[in-house]
Amino acid sequence: MSVQICNFPLNPRFALRPRSQTAARSTRIFARAENESSRSDQQQLNLSVLRFTFGIPGLDESYLPRWIGYGFGSLILLNHFSASPPISESQLRSEALGLSLAAFSVALPYFGKFLKGSEVEKRSLPEEGEQVFVISSSIGDSLKEDLAWSTYVLLRNTSTVAVMISIQGELCVRGYWNCPGQMLKAQLHDWFKRKVDEIGLADVKETLYFPQYAGSALSWDILPDGTRSVFVQPLVQNTDESEKMDGFLLVASTAGYAYSDKDRAWIGAMADKFRG
């Protein structure tokens, strides 16, 4: 599936066409805190798409080679100055090689950002907007747990501040959204469904990426203020003669160019779990 990267500010000219209005369904909101109780094997999320992280708050794993280089470089210098003279040539060569490798490790994060072509900004939490977590109660418990874990992983391992997954008309919404603060939880799910129909997100057939999203009050007003990047991955089920739309996965970030090629491929792999 091709990816349409849109580097222009989104405006009504490029706005998605609204869907036809469908009969409203009475849907209760399913919202619960995650717990650590054991589940059956059928309800466990396949963790094959999870990224490795240490899970230490405030630690950016992308700078790990730099800290390793600093550590081993310091140990080599400490060993050099603590050694009793005379120092052999073989030791000097080994120390020179070790310092060269340590210097390369220190510079490796910079090389990585340079090769990407554009430095990804760090996300910031929206100053305005409501933090929500709602799941339709009409879907099965196993799918509810998969959606809960998937949205958590997307928020934890990427620059995402808002994520929405739609599967056959049922929604899972998590993160910061520009939704009414005084609305009852029983109405929140239906409000998001109306907004999805107005925007026409369920009709998206191509992967869309807006790395420099500027916003549009007419079409994307559900996104939190300060949104800079938007990525939409449709859930398309290929049949023998046609393509069937099963839903979509939307992520938004307050950082510009938040989703690299690797990030978009990983999010696409996450979306594949909900196709069909």
N, C-alpha and C positions, 0 to 999 in steps of 0.2 A: 504494500500500500504506500502510495506516494505521500510525502509530507509537504504541505503548503506553508512556507514560512512567509509571514506577512510583516514587512519592516515598516509599514505605514501605520499612522494612527487610525484606529478603528473609528469609522463614522457611519452615518446612516446609509451611505451609498453601498458600503460593503456589509451592511447588517444582514443577518440571516433572516429568511422569510418566516413569518409566524406559522405555527401549525394550526390546523383546524381545531376548533374547540371540541373537546370530547366531554362526555358526561362525567360529572364529578363523582368520585368514589369516596365513601366514608372510610377513612383510614386513621387508625389510632397511631400515636407516636410511640415508638419503642426506643426508650433511652435508658441506659443503665451503665453503671460503672463496671470497668473490667475487673475481673477477679482472677485469682490464681488457682481456682479449683480445677481438678482434673476433668477432662472431657473424653468422650469416646474417640477412637481413631478416625471415624468418619467425619468428625467435626473439627479436626485439627487442620490448620492452614498449612499448605505445602510451603515450607520455608526455603525452597530452592532459589527463590528470587530475592531473598533478603541479602543485604550487603553486610560485610563484616565491619563492625565498629566496636570500640572499647566501651561505649556507653558512659564515658566520663563527661559530666557537664562542663562546658567551656573548653573542651579539648578538641581542636581541629585536627582530625587524623591525617589531613593532607600535608601537614607540617611535620609528621612523624619522622621522615628521613632526615630533616634538619636537626631535630633534637638528638637523633642517634648519632649523627655526624659530630655534633658538639660534644656528646658524651665520650665517644671513642677517641676523638681528637685530644680531649683533655687528658684521658688516660695515657695516651702515647707520650704527650709532653711531660706528664708527671713521671712516667717511667724513665724518660730521657734524663731529666734533671736529678732524679734520685739514684741513677746508676753511678757506680764508682768508676773513675777513670782508670786506665784508658778505655775508650769506647771503640769497639771494633768496626771495621767498614761494613761488615754484613749487618750489624745492628743499625747503623746509620741508613743503609739502603732500605731495610725493613721499615724503619720509622718514616722515611721519606715516602715510601709507598703507602703506608697507613695514613699519613697526613693527607696525601693526595686523594685517597678514597674518602676520607672524612670531609674534605673540602667539596668533593663532588656530591656527597650526600647533603651537605648544607645547601648547596646551590640547586639541588634537584627540584624542590617545589617551585623555584623561580623559573626554571627551564620548562616545567610543565605548564605554567600559566602562559609563558611566552609562546609555546607551540600551539596552544588553544586559539591564539589570535586575538582574544578579547578577555579581559579579566572579569570574572563573574562577581557582581556586587554581593555583599552580605545582606541577607534579609533583615527586616525590622518589623516588629509587631505593629499592626495598625493601631493608631491612636483612637480611632472611632470604629465602631462595628461590634457586633455581638458574637461571642464565642459559643458555638452550638455544636450539638452532636445528636442527630436524629436519624432513626432508621424506621422504615415502614414495617409495621407489625404483620403484614400479610405475607411476608416471605418466611421461609423455613429457618429454624434455629441454626442449622449448619451454615447456611449462606449468611446469616446475620453475623456469626462469629468470623467468617472469612472477610466480610466487609469491614468489621470493626478492626481486625488486625491489619488489613491492607491500608486503610486510611491512616492508622497510627504509624505504620512504617513509612508511608509517603510523607507524612508531616515530620517524622524523625530523621529520615535519611536524605531528604532533599531540602531545597530552600522554600518549600511550599508552606503557605499560611492558610490556604483554603482548598478543600478537595470535595468533589461531588462525584458520585458514581450512580448511574441510572441503569437499571436492568429491567427490561420489559415494562417500563413505566414506573417501577418502584425505585425510590431514592434512598441513598445514604449520604448525608451531608455532615461535614465535620470541619472545624476550624473557625476562622473569623469570616463573617459574612455581613453584608450591609442589609440586614433584615430588621423589621420593626422590633424594638426592644420591649414594648408592652404587650406583644401578642402572646396569647396563650399557647402552650405547647401543643394542645390538640389542634390548633389551627396552623402551626408552623409548617408541617409537612405539605398541606394543601397549598399554602402560599408559595412554597418553593416549586411545586408542580405547575402552578399557574405561570410563574416566571419562566420556567423552562419552556412551556408552550409558547409564551409570548416571544421569547428569543428565537425559538426554533432549534434548540440544541439537539433535540432528539432526531432531527432530520439531517444532521451532519454526516456526510459520507466519506469525507477526506480528513486526514489528520491535519489539524490547524495549529500553528505556533506563532504567537505574537511576542517576539522578544523585546519590543519597544511599545508595549500597549499604552495608549494614552487615555483610553476610557471613552465611553459614550453613554450619556444619561438615557438615551432612547433604547438601548439594547442590552447593556451589560451592567445595569445599575445594582445587581445583586452582589457584585464583587466588592470587596472592602476598599475603602479609600486608600490611595497610594499604591494600587496594584500596578506593577511594571511589566510582568510577564504572564502570559496565559497560554496553556497548552491543552488541547482537546484531542483525545484519542477515541474515535468511534469504535463501538463493539459491533463488528460486522460478521455475520454468519454466512459463509459462502455455501450456496446450494448448487445443484446441477446446472440450473439455467439462470439464476439470479442471485442477488445479494439481499439478505434479510437483516434489517437493523435491529439489534438487540438492546442498544443503549449507547452510553458514552462514559468516558472518564475525563473529568476536568480538574486541572490543578492550576492554582494561581499563586504568584509570589510578588512580594514587594521589591524584589531585586531585578534589575534589568539583565537580560541574557541569562536568566536563572537556570535554564535547562540546556545543557550541552547535548551533543549527539549521543553520548553515552547515557545521559540521564533520560533522554526521550526513548531510547531503545529499552532501557530498564523499565520505564513506566509502561511502554507498550507490552513488555513481557508480563507485567502485573495485570494489565487489562485483558490479556489473553486468557487468564484464569477464569474470567467471567463470561467468555463468549460461549454461546450455545447453551 
